[in-house]
């Protein structure tokens, strides 16, 4: 399938055209591009349903990554944004899904637009563009910030791994103790997770804060370890919010995993050819990533949906969403 080969297997259209030519099939790049555009348009109602499902969550993960964009005489850095709903860590009922958006830059107006109607929990890094989302005066209400301990740990780990800095090694050891606790409670209900965190994680966090504040007073503000400590301490309420809410995860790894396939794809397709191409990519990454989160074959699902969607009743489009499609196929296989 041309569509899945491009967005699921990272094969640019020019390479696909060359592959077809070797088989004696004449399909030029413009024809393939028209095919991609038509399929993306046909599937757009499903993208919208997934978007609504993701932002109907109590908590979402958010992150972004770079996308080189071809511009006249140069290449500029555009962005792809990912928001992931994954309730499985706290035994939530909603199926996992991911939605992607494209923008020409990393301005804060983009997440403000993506999350315009959302007022839940956002697990994310410390990107300044998210700042206005946490404002108490925001409408329909402020988003609750939950910081990523993996990001905080990473600053220390780099120092521990490359410089063998003793303080960084100790910080990593203490943070890893929290991740050890999280592995034991992953998949439990939010209430059970909260109880375990209050009992086991809270004392570890209290000792970590006490230790970091004591060590920080002995360090120059220019020291790299001091900057790693400051990164966490200046955002301490967001880092410790997980102690009082069992829905919150310790890390933002769900969003980072969703973006990983884009990082792999950049090596193959090198750049987006236009804004329209970036928007199509975001739409297709939404569909493919959500299919994978539903543990189904994205290519088989896309082929079946494209065959059926034109004649499918609009009022029943949700039946074609990956998690419903999976249930139907599983039931059919068992019959």
VOBA-1610 file (N, C-alpha, C; in pm, whole numbers, padded with zeros to 5 digits, always signed):
BEGIN
Unk+00084-00119+00000Unk+00000+00000+00000Unk+00088+00125+00000Unk+00061+00216-00093Unk+00141+00337-00109Unk+00138+00421+00019Unk+00019+00434+00077Unk+00001+00519+00194Unk+00083+00468+00313Unk+00071+00339+00341Unk+00143+00284+00456Unk+00293+00280+00429Unk+00333+00254+00307Unk+00476+00252+00276Unk+00539+00388+00304Unk+00465+00495+00273Unk+00519+00630+00294Unk+00526+00667+00441Unk+00418+00645+00515Unk+00412+00695+00652Unk+00441+00589+00758Unk+00424+00463+00722Unk+00451+00357+00817Unk+00588+00296+00802Unk+00639+00295+00678Unk+00770+00236+00650Unk+00871+00339+00602Unk+00830+00466+00600Unk+00921+00579+00573Unk+00983+00571+00433Unk+00906+00529+00335Unk+00955+00522+00197Unk+00904+00643+00120Unk+00992+00738+00085Unk+00949+00856+00010Unk+00884+00816-00123Unk+00798+00903-00173Unk+00725+00870-00296Unk+00818+00852-00415Unk+00929+00925-00420Unk+01019+00908-00535Unk+01080+00768-00536Unk+01109+00714-00418Unk+01163+00578-00412Unk+01056+00475-00448Unk+00933+00502-00405Unk+00825+00411-00442Unk+00803+00412-00593Unk+00809+00530-00652Unk+00793+00541-00797Unk+00901+00462-00869Unk+01024+00471-00820Unk+01134+00395-00880Unk+01114+00245-00864Unk+01063+00203-00750Unk+01037+00061-00726Unk+00930+00008-00821Unk+00823+00085-00840Unk+00718+00044-00933Unk+00773+00038-01076Unk+00858+00134-01111Unk+00915+00136-01246Unk+00997+00011-01273Unk+01070-00036-01173Unk+01150-00159-01190Unk+01061-00280-01215Unk+00934-00270-01169Unk+00839-00379-01192Unk+00757-00356-01319Unk+00790-00251-01392Unk+00720-00223-01516Unk+00592-00145-01500Unk+00572-00084-01382Unk+00452-00005-01356Unk+00490+00142-01354Unk+00427+00219-01441Unk+00460+00362-01454Unk+00370+00444-01362Unk+00424+00482-01246Unk+00352+00568-01152Unk+00447+00681-01113Unk+00424+00799-01167Unk+00514+00909-01134Unk+00480+00966-00997Unk+00570+01047-00945Unk+00556+01098-00809Unk+00429+01180-00793Unk+00392+01258-00893Unk+00273+01342-00882Unk+00147+01256-00870Unk+00144+01145-00941Unk+00029+01053-00930Unk+00021+00993-00791Unk+00135+00952-00739Unk+00139+00897-00605Unk+00097+01001-00502Unk+00143+01126-00521Unk+00108+01233-00427Unk-00043+01259-00429Unk-00104+01255-00548Unk-00249+01273-00558Unk-00321+01161-00483Unk-00268+01039-00494Unk-00327+00925-00425Unk-00320+00945-00273Unk-00204+00990-00224Unk-00188+01015-00081Unk-00285+01123-00034Unk-00296+01230-00113Unk-00386+01339-00075Unk-00531+01295-00069Unk-00574+01216-00168Unk-00713+01169-00171Unk-00742+01076-00053Unk-00649+00988-00022Unk-00669+00894+00090Unk-00671+00969+00224Unk-00582+01066+00239Unk-00578+01143+00363Unk-00709+01218+00383Unk-00762+01274+00276Unk-00890+01346+00284Unk-01003+01251+00321Unk-01003+01132+00262Unk-01108+01035+00292Unk-01105+00990+00437Unk-00985+00985+00494Unk-00969+00938+00631Unk-00980+01049+00735Unk-00994+01173+00692Unk-00993+01286+00786Unk-01102+01278+00893Unk-01221+01222+00865Unk-01319+01212+00975Unk-01269+01124+01090Unk-01189+01023+01060Unk-01135+00938+01166Unk-01030+01014+01248Unk-00951+01097+01179Unk-00854+01180+01251Unk-00926+01269+01352Unk-01038+01326+01312Unk-01113+01413+01402Unk-01171+01335+01520Unk-01220+01215+01496Unk-01273+01133+01605Unk-01163+01095+01704Unk-01045+01065+01652Unk-00933+01033+01740Unk-00891+01155+01821Unk-00889+01271+01757Unk-00855+01395+01828Unk-00950+01417+01945Unk-01079+01402+01921Unk-01176+01421+02029Unk-01156+01318+02140Unk-01127+01197+02102Unk-01105+01092+02202Unk-00983+01123+02288Unk-00874+01165+02225Unk-00752+01196+02300Unk-00778+01308+02400Unk-00842+01415+02356Unk-00862+01529+02444Unk-00986+01514+02533Unk-01049+01398+02525Unk-01152+01365+02622Unk-01094+01296+02744Unk-00962+01278+02745Unk-00895+01209+02856Unk-00878+01302+02975Unk-00865+01241+03092Unk-00836+01318+03213Unk-00690+01364+03213Unk-00605+01289+03144Unk-00462+01320+03141Unk-00407+01285+03004Unk-00326+01375+02945Unk-00262+01347+02817Unk-00111+01375+02828Unk-00036+01307+02746Unk+00107+01332+02733Unk+00128+01422+02611Unk+00218+01518+02619Unk+00246+01606+02507Unk+00394+01625+02482Unk+00432+01629+02355Unk+00572+01652+02318Unk+00577+01694+02172Unk+00693+01735+02126Unk+00708+01773+01985Unk+00847+01736+01937Unk+00864+01736+01805Unk+00994+01706+01745Unk+01010+01788+01618Unk+01133+01798+01573Unk+01162+01879+01455Unk+01131+01803+01326Unk+01094+01882+01225Unk+01072+01830+01089Unk+01133+01930+00992Unk+01239+01894+00922Unk+01293+01986+00821Unk+01188+02013+00713Unk+01166+02139+00681Unk+01067+02178+00581Unk+01138+02249+00466Unk+01113+02201+00347Unk+01174+02261+00228Unk+01111+02397+00199Unk+01193+02501+00194Unk+01148+02637+00164Unk+01232+02690+00048Unk+01188+02797-00016Unk+01263+02851-00131Unk+01409+02880-00096Unk+01499+02806-00156Unk+01642+02828-00138Unk+01700+02780-00008Unk+01619+02716+00077Unk+01672+02673+00206Unk+01580+02568+00268Unk+01621+02518+00383Unk+01538+02428+00463Unk+01517+02492+00599Unk+01392+02501+00644Unk+01363+02558+00776Unk+01316+02446+00870Unk+01314+02474+00999Unk+01278+02373+01098Unk+01132+02390+01138Unk+01049+02298+01093Unk+00908+02294+01133Unk+00894+02195+01250Unk+00771+02174+01296Unk+00751+02086+01412Unk+00634+01991+01388Unk+00643+01875+01448Unk+00530+01784+01462Unk+00504+01767+01612Unk+00381+01787+01651Unk+00339+01779+01791Unk+00260+01651+01812Unk+00282+01587+01924Unk+00210+01464+01955Unk+00144+01476+02093Unk+00018+01432+02100Unk-00053+01422+02228Unk-00108+01280+02238Unk-00078+01216+02348Unk-00111+01074+02364Unk-00204+01054+02482Unk-00308+00978+02459Unk-00394+00931+02568Unk-00359+00785+02595Unk-00320+00759+02717Unk-00291+00621+02756Unk-00331+00603+02903Unk-00450+00548+02924Unk-00504+00530+03059Unk-00461+00397+03121Unk-00388+00317+03047Unk-00356+00183+03097Unk-00273+00182+03225Unk-00180+00276+03246Unk-00103+00272+03371Unk-00187+00281+03498Unk-00306+00346+03490Unk-00392+00354+03608Unk-00523+00278+03587Unk-00519+00176+03498Unk-00634+00089+03472Unk-00758+00167+03428Unk-00736+00274+03353Unk-00848+00353+03303Unk-00919+00282+03190Unk-01043+00319+03163Unk-01124+00247+03064Unk-01100+00287+02919Unk-01043+00405+02895Unk-01031+00455+02757Unk-00922+00386+02679Unk-00948+00349+02553Unk-00842+00290+02470Unk-00733+00391+02441Unk-00608+00347+02427Unk-00499+00440+02399Unk-00507+00493+02256Unk-00461+00617+02238Unk-00463+00681+02106Unk-00365+00796+02107Unk-00326+00838+01986Unk-00232+00950+01971Unk-00281+01039+01859Unk-00266+01170+01877Unk-00300+01265+01772Unk-00179+01355+01747Unk-00154+01383+01620Unk-00039+01464+01578Unk-00088+01590+01508Unk-00008+01697+01522Unk-00033+01822+01453Unk+00097+01872+01393Unk+00086+01949+01287Unk+00203+02008+01219Unk+00200+02159+01237Unk+00318+02220+01249Unk+00328+02366+01248Unk+00462+02407+01187Unk+00470+02529+01137Unk+00593+02578+01074Unk+00700+02617+01174Unk+00661+02636+01302Unk+00758+02675+01404Unk+00713+02620+01539Unk+00785+02659+01644Unk+00755+02605+01777Unk+00689+02708+01868Unk+00619+02801+01811Unk+00555+02904+01891Unk+00451+02849+01986Unk+00435+02915+02099Unk+00339+02871+02199Unk+00195+02879+02153Unk+00168+02952+02045Unk+00031+02961+01996Unk-00019+02826+01943Unk+00074+02740+01904Unk+00033+02610+01848Unk-00024+02517+01955Unk+00047+02489+02065Unk-00017+02408+02170Unk-00140+02477+02229Unk-00142+02610+02231Unk-00260+02681+02281Unk-00381+02648+02194Unk-00358+02639+02063Unk-00468+02604+01971Unk-00504+02456+01984Unk-00403+02369+01990Unk-00431+02225+02000Unk-00513+02193+02124Unk-00482+02261+02235Unk-00541+02229+02365Unk-00647+02331+02407Unk-00703+02401+02311Unk-00794+02512+02341Unk-00911+02471+02429Unk-00965+02353+02410Unk-01081+02313+02487Unk-01048+02215+02599Unk-00921+02199+02628Unk-00879+02098+02725Unk-00847+02163+02859Unk-00883+02095+02969Unk-00854+02149+03102Unk-00819+02036+03199Unk-00751+01933+03148Unk-00711+01821+03233Unk-00564+01831+03273Unk-00499+01717+03280Unk-00358+01708+03319Unk-00273+01694+03194Unk-00165+01771+03186Unk-00071+01760+03075Unk+00064+01714+03128Unk+00106+01597+03085Unk+00241+01548+03116Unk+00333+01592+03005Unk+00433+01673+03039Unk+00518+01730+02935Unk+00651+01774+02994Unk+00740+01816+02906Unk+00867+01871+02953Unk+00847+02018+02991Unk+00956+02087+03013Unk+00947+02224+03065Unk+00945+02328+02952Unk+00892+02295+02837Unk+00885+02389+02725Unk+00807+02514+02766Unk+00869+02630+02747Unk+00810+02757+02793Unk+00677+02787+02724Unk+00659+02737+02602Unk+00536+02762+02528Unk+00412+02703+02591Unk+00431+02607+02683Unk+00317+02551+02754Unk+00273+02640+02871Unk+00354+02739+02905Unk+00333+02815+03027Unk+00194+02875+03041Unk+00142+02937+02936Unk+00010+03002+02944Unk-00102+02902+02969Unk-00079+02776+02935Unk-00182+02674+02955Unk-00210+02650+03102Unk-00110+02681+03187Unk-00123+02655+03331Unk-00174+02776+03408Unk-00203+02884+03338Unk-00250+03007+03400Unk-00388+02987+03463Unk-00402+03028+03588Unk-00529+03011+03658Unk-00646+03085+03595Unk-00617+03187+03513Unk-00723+03265+03450Unk-00763+03209+03314Unk-00697+03104+03272Unk-00724+03046+03140Unk-00866+02991+03132Unk-00927+03005+03015Unk-01058+02947+02986Unk-01039+02832+02887Unk-01108+02718+02907Unk-01215+02689+03003Unk-01166+02657+03143Unk-01038+02667+03167Unk-00980+02641+03297Unk-00833+02608+03279Unk-00753+02623+03384Unk-00611+02594+03370Unk-00585+02445+03352Unk-00485+02415+03272Unk-00437+02277+03261Unk-00343+02251+03377Unk-00349+02132+03432Unk-00262+02094+03543Unk-00131+02039+03489Unk-00020+02100+03531Unk+00112+02060+03482Unk+00165+01942+03563Unk+00212+01840+03492Unk+00280+01726+03555Unk+00414+01708+03485Unk+00522+01729+03558Unk+00656+01725+03498Unk+00703+01581+03478Unk+00802+01567+03393Unk+00854+01436+03354Unk+00984+01406+03430Unk+00981+01303+03513Unk+01099+01266+03590Unk+01208+01209+03500Unk+01173+01155+03386Unk+01276+01107+03293Unk+01360+01222+03241Unk+01294+01337+03215Unk+01369+01454+03172Unk+01463+01502+03283Unk+01409+01508+03405Unk+01493+01550+03517Unk+01610+01455+03539Unk+01584+01328+03532Unk+01688+01227+03550Unk+01794+01236+03440Unk+01749+01267+03318Unk+01842+01268+03204Unk+01956+01366+03224Unk+01929+01482+03282Unk+02035+01580+03306Unk+02143+01523+03397Unk+02100+01451+03500Unk+02196+01390+03593Unk+02266+01270+03527Unk+02190+01192+03451Unk+02247+01071+03393Unk+02361+01105+03297Unk+02342+01210+03218Unk+02448+01250+03125Unk+02575+01286+03199Unk+02561+01354+03312Unk+02679+01389+03392Unk+02739+01266+03458Unk+02652+01175+03503Unk+02700+01054+03569Unk+02769+00962+03469Unk+02713+00954+03349Unk+02766+00861+03249Unk+02894+00914+03185Unk+02896+01042+03153Unk+03011+01099+03080Unk+03120+01150+03173Unk+03080+01212+03282Unk+03177+01276+03371Unk+03203+01197+03499Unk+03120+01096+03522Unk+03129+01018+03647Unk+03120+01110+03770Unk+03037+01214+03759Unk+03021+01310+03867Unk+02951+01243+03985Unk+03012+01240+04104Unk+02954+01168+04218Unk+02813+01215+04256Unk+02790+01346+04256Unk+02658+01396+04292Unk+02553+01352+04190Unk+02590+01352+04063Unk+02497+01309+03959Unk+02467+01160+03972Unk+02568+01082+04004Unk+02548+00937+04024Unk+02450+00914+04139Unk+02467+00989+04246Unk+02378+00975+04362Unk+02236+01018+04327Unk+02220+01125+04250Unk+02087+01172+04210Unk+02017+01065+04126Unk+02089+01006+04032Unk+02031+00900+03949Unk+01986+00782+04036Unk+02068+00745+04133Unk+02033+00633+04221Unk+01904+00662+04296Unk+01890+00782+04346Unk+01771+00818+04423Unk+01646+00824+04333Unk+01661+00879+04214Unk+01547+00886+04122Unk+01507+00747+04074Unk+01606+00662+04051Unk+01575+00525+04007Unk+01494+00450+04112Unk+01511+00484+04238Unk+01431+00420+04342Unk+01281+00449+04322Unk+01250+00569+04272Unk+01110+00603+04243Unk+01058+00521+04126Unk+01141+00506+04024Unk+01098+00426+03908Unk+01078+00280+03947Unk+01156+00230+04040Unk+01138+00093+04088Unk+01000+00076+04151Unk+00957+00175+04227Unk+00825+00171+04288Unk+00717+00176+04181Unk+00737+00262+04080Unk+00637+00277+03974Unk+00618+00148+03895Unk+00725+00075+03872Unk+00713-00050+03798Unk+00622-00149+03871Unk+00622-00144+04003Unk+00541-00237+04081Unk+00392-00201+04077Unk+00361-00074+04059Unk+00221-00031+04066Unk+00163+00002+03929Unk+00239-00018+03824Unk+00189+00009+03689Unk+00071-00083+03658Unk-00040-00024+03615Unk-00158-00101+03582Unk-00258-00115+03694Unk-00223-00069+03814Unk-00318-00069+03925Unk-00413+00049+03912Unk-00521+00046+03987Unk-00616+00157+03984Unk-00551+00284+04037Unk-00609+00398+04002Unk-00554+00527+04047Unk-00551+00533+04199Unk-00653+00479+04264Unk-00656+00480+04409Unk-00545+00396+04471Unk-00522+00279+04415Unk-00416+00192+04467Unk-00278+00253+04441Unk-00262+00317+04326Unk-00135+00383+04295Unk-00110+00498+04393Unk-00214+00574+04420Unk-00200+00686+04513Unk-00160+00637+04653Unk-00225+00530+04698Unk-00193+00477+04831Unk-00048+00431+04838Unk-00001+00362+04734Unk+00137+00313+04732Unk+00236+00429+04728Unk+00204+00533+04654Unk+00294+00647+04644Unk+00303+00723+04776Unk+00190+00737+04842Unk+00192+00804+04972Unk+00274+00723+05073Unk+00266+00593+05061Unk+00335+00506+05156Unk+00483+00490+05124Unk+00517+00473+04994Unk+00653+00439+04955Unk+00729+00553+04886Unk+00663+00622+04793Unk+00733+00723+04713Unk+00752+00855+04788Unk+00654+00894+04866Unk+00660+01025+04932Unk+00784+01041+05019Unk+00821+00940+05102Unk+00945+00956+05181Unk+01070+00966+05095Unk+01072+00894+04983Unk+01188+00899+04892Unk+01201+01039+04832Unk+01087+01096+04790Unk+01088+01230+04731Unk+01130+01335+04834Unk+01082+01321+04957Unk+01117+01417+05062Unk+01268+01415+05089Unk+01325+01296+05094Unk+01469+01285+05116Unk+01548+01338+04996Unk+01497+01315+04877Unk+01564+01366+04757Unk+01566+01518+04757Unk+01454+01580+04788Unk+01448+01726+04792Unk+01545+01781+04898Unk+01542+01722+05015Unk+01631+01766+05123Unk+01777+01756+05081Unk+01811+01645+05018Unk+01949+01622+04973Unk+01989+01722+04864Unk+01901+01744+04765Unk+01933+01836+04656Unk+01950+01978+04707Unk+01864+02021+04796Unk+01876+02158+04847Unk+02004+02176+04928Unk+02042+02073+05001Unk+02167+02082+05079Unk+02287+02086+04987Unk+02289+02001+04887Unk+02404+01996+04795Unk+02411+02121+04709Unk+02294+02177+04676Unk+02293+02295+04588Unk+02364+02413+04654Unk+02355+02426+04785Unk+02419+02539+04854Unk+02572+02532+04844Unk+02626+02414+04815Unk+02771+02397+04808Unk+02825+02413+04666Unk+02737+02433+04570Unk+02779+02435+04430Unk+02774+02576+04372Unk+02865+02604+04282Unk+02860+02728+04205Unk+02740+02723+04111Unk+02680+02839+04088Unk+02565+02843+03998Unk+02602+02806+03855Unk+02732+02806+03825Unk+02778+02771+03691Unk+02805+02622+03676Unk+02803+02549+03786Unk+02831+02405+03780Unk+02718+02332+03708Unk+02755+02234+03626Unk+02654+02162+03549Unk+02559+02085+03640Unk+02612+02031+03749Unk+02525+01961+03843Unk+02427+02057+03908Unk+02470+02180+03933Unk+02380+02281+03990Unk+02265+02310+03894Unk+02296+02317+03765Unk+02189+02344+03667Unk+02090+02227+03661Unk+02141+02104+03675Unk+02052+01989+03676Unk+01961+01992+03799Unk+02017+02031+03913Unk+01936+02041+04036Unk+01834+02153+04022Unk+01878+02268+03970Unk+01787+02381+03954Unk+01670+02347+03861Unk+01697+02269+03757Unk+01591+02231+03663Unk+01476+02166+03739Unk+01508+02084+03836Unk+01403+02015+03911Unk+01344+02102+04022Unk+01429+02165+04099Unk+01380+02240+04215Unk+01292+02359+04176Unk+01322+02423+04064Unk+01239+02536+04021Unk+01103+02491+03970Unk+01086+02362+03947Unk+00959+02306+03899Unk+00905+02201+03997Unk+00947+02212+04122Unk+00919+02106+04219Unk+00770+02073+04234Unk+00679+02170+04239Unk+00536+02134+04248Unk+00489+02046+04133Unk+00538+02075+04011Unk+00498+01993+03895Unk+00561+01854+03902Unk+00683+01846+03957Unk+00748+01715+03969Unk+00680+01629+04076Unk+00634+01689+04182Unk+00579+01612+04294Unk+00428+01591+04285Unk+00365+01642+04182Unk+00219+01630+04170Unk+00173+01485+04162Unk+00257+01398+04112Unk+00219+01256+04101Unk+00193+01194+04238Unk+00248+01252+04344Unk+00229+01196+04478Unk+00085+01209+04525Unk+00010+01301+04467Unk-00127+01327+04511Unk-00232+01290+04407Unk-00190+01225+04299Unk-00284+01189+04193Unk-00237+01060+04126Unk-00311+00953+04146Unk-00272+00823+04092Unk-00282+00812+03942Unk-00345+00908+03876Unk-00355+00904+03730Unk-00226+00949+03663Unk-00149+01031+03731Unk-00028+01089+03672Unk+00082+00984+03665Unk+00155+00984+03554Unk+00270+00896+03538Unk+00396+00969+03585Unk+00499+00891+03608Unk+00625+00950+03652Unk+00700+01013+03535Unk+00672+00967+03415Unk+00747+01016+03299Unk+00652+01050+03184Unk+00708+01113+03082Unk+00635+01146+02960Unk+00675+01052+02846Unk+00714+00932+02882Unk+00765+00839+02782Unk+00662+00802+02675Unk+00534+00808+02708Unk+00431+00774+02610Unk+00438+00866+02489Unk+00455+00996+02512Unk+00466+01091+02401Unk+00598+01075+02327Unk+00705+01049+02400Unk+00835+01031+02336Unk+00836+00907+02247Unk+00770+00801+02291Unk+00761+00681+02206Unk+00684+00710+02079Unk+00577+00789+02089Unk+00497+00822+01972Unk+00578+00899+01868Unk+00673+00981+01915Unk+00754+01062+01823Unk+00875+00987+01768Unk+00907+00874+01828Unk+01028+00802+01789Unk+01025+00758+01643Unk+00907+00716+01596Unk+00898+00669+01457Unk+00922+00784+01360Unk+00891+00908+01402Unk+00918+01022+01315Unk+01068+01045+01307Unk+01137+01032+01420Unk+01282+01047+01420Unk+01348+00944+01329Unk+01295+00823+01330Unk+01347+00719+01241Unk+01319+00754+01095Unk+01198+00808+01070Unk+01160+00841+00933Unk+01242+00953+00873Unk+01287+01047+00957Unk+01365+01161+00905Unk+01490+01115+00830Unk+01545+01002+00868Unk+01665+00953+00802Unk+01636+00911+00657Unk+01508+00876+00632Unk+01473+00828+00499Unk+01418+00939+00410Unk+01321+01018+00465Unk+01260+01117+00378Unk+01321+01256+00390Unk+01409+01278+00485Unk+01494+01396+00497Unk+01419+01527+00526Unk+01309+01554+00457Unk+01237+01680+00481Unk+01093+01667+00432Unk+01006+01757+00482Unk+00870+01771+00430Unk+00876+01869+00314Unk+00804+01838+00207Unk+00811+01921+00087Unk+00729+02047+00093Unk+00630+02052+00182Unk+00541+02168+00190Unk+00461+02162+00319Unk+00393+02273+00351Unk+00305+02273+00467Unk+00195+02169+00451Unk+00141+02158+00332Unk+00036+02059+00309Unk+00089+01918+00332Unk+00214+01895+00291Unk+00274+01765+00316Unk+00290+01738+00465Unk+00328+01841+00541Unk+00341+01826+00685Unk+00208+01796+00751Unk+00102+01861+00705Unk-00030+01838+00762Unk-00080+01697+00729Unk-00053+01652+00608Unk-00090+01514+00572Unk-00014+01414+00657Unk+00115+01442+00678Unk+00196+01351+00760Unk+00139+01343+00902Unk+00102+01457+00959Unk+00045+01457+01094Unk-00082+01373+01101Unk-00167+01388+00999Unk-00291+01311+00996Unk-00264+01161+00987Unk-00171+01123+00902Unk-00144+00980+00883Unk-00069+00921+01003Unk+00020+00998+01064Unk+00087+00949+01185Unk-00015+00927+01296Unk-00118+01012+01301Unk-00225+00993+01399Unk-00290+00857+01382Unk-00325+00824+01260Unk-00396+00699+01233Unk-00306+00578+01257Unk-00183+00584+01209Unk-00093+00469+01222Unk-00052+00447+01367Unk-00020+00556+01438Unk+00021+00542+01578Unk-00093+00487+01663Unk-00215+00532+01636Unk-00329+00483+01713Unk-00358+00337+01683Unk-00342+00297+01557Unk-00359+00156+01522Unk-00257+00069+01596Unk-00134+00116+01604Unk-00031+00038+01674Unk-00061+00032+01823Unk-00111+00141+01881Unk-00148+00139+02022Unk-00263+00043+02049Unk-00347+00019+01946Unk-00457-00075+01958Unk-00414-00218+01927Unk-00285-00234+01899Unk-00228-00367+01874Unk-00290-00434+01752Unk-00309-00356+01645Unk-00357-00412+01520Unk-00257-00377+01409Unk-00269-00445+01298Unk-00183-00422+01182Unk-00230-00293+01113Unk-00152-00186+01116Unk-00199-00059+01056Unk-00229-00071+00907Unk-00150-00148+00836Unk-00172-00160+00692Unk-00303-00231+00662Unk-00331-00339+00734Unk-00456-00412+00712Unk-00576-00324+00750Unk-00563-00251+00859Unk-00673-00164+00903Unk-00697-00053+00802Unk-00592+00014+00756Unk-00608+00123+00659Unk-00671+00072+00530Unk-00626-00044+00483Unk-00680-00098+00358Unk-00830-00128+00373Unk-00868-00185+00486Unk-01009-00218+00508Unk-01093-00092+00522Unk-01043+00005+00597Unk-01119+00129+00618Unk-01135+00206+00487Unk-01031+00214+00407Unk-01041+00286+00279Unk-01140+00217+00185Unk-01151+00087+00197Unk-01246+00013+00114Unk-01391+00039+00157Unk-01411+00070+00287Unk-01546+00078+00341Unk-01596+00218+00370Unk-01506+00313+00392Unk-01547+00440+00452Unk-01643+00521+00366Unk-01631+00514+00233Unk-01717+00595+00147Unk-01864+00556+00161Unk-01892+00429+00186Unk-02030+00382+00198Unk-02075+00362+00342Unk-01988+00396+00437Unk-02021+00372+00576Unk-02106+00486+00631Unk-02213+00457+00703Unk-02298+00565+00758Unk-02217+00660+00847Unk-02235+00789+00830Unk-02162+00888+00907Unk-02187+00871+01056Unk-02311+00835+01091Unk-02346+00820+01233Unk-02276+00701+01298Unk-02215+00614+01218Unk-02149+00494+01271Unk-02000+00492+01238Unk-01944+00607+01208Unk-01802+00612+01172Unk-01712+00561+01284Unk-01756+00578+01409Unk-01673+00533+01521Unk-01646+00383+01516Unk-01730+00308+01445Unk-01707+00164+01431Unk-01576+00133+01360Unk-01526+00231+01282Unk-01403+00210+01205Unk-01278+00250+01283Unk-01294+00306+01401Unk-01177+00341+01482Unk-01100+00215+01520Unk-00969+00225+01533Unk-00887+00104+01551Unk-00933+00011+01662Unk-00971+00066+01779Unk-01007-00022+01890Unk-01140-00092+01866Unk-01236-00026+01797Unk-01361-00094+01764Unk-01340-00195+01651Unk-01257-00159+01556Unk-01224-00250+01445Unk-01159-00376+01499Unk-01071-00361+01595Unk-01004-00476+01656Unk-01105-00567+01725Unk-01198-00508+01800Unk-01299-00587+01871Unk-01384-00666+01773Unk-01427-00600+01665Unk-01510-00667+01564Unk-01434-00783+01500Unk-01308-00759+01463Unk-01230-00865+01399Unk-01202-00980+01493Unk-01176-00948+01621Unk-01153-01055+01719Unk-01278-01140+01736Unk-01394-01075+01739Unk-01520-01149+01754Unk-01548-01234+01630Unk-01517-01177+01512Unk-01539-01253+01388Unk-01448-01375+01382Unk-01323-01359+01428Unk-01228-01471+01426Unk-01269-01581+01523Unk-01334-01540+01634Unk-01375-01639+01735Unk-01504-01710+01697Unk-01579-01653+01605Unk-01710-01710+01568Unk-01693-01841+01490
//
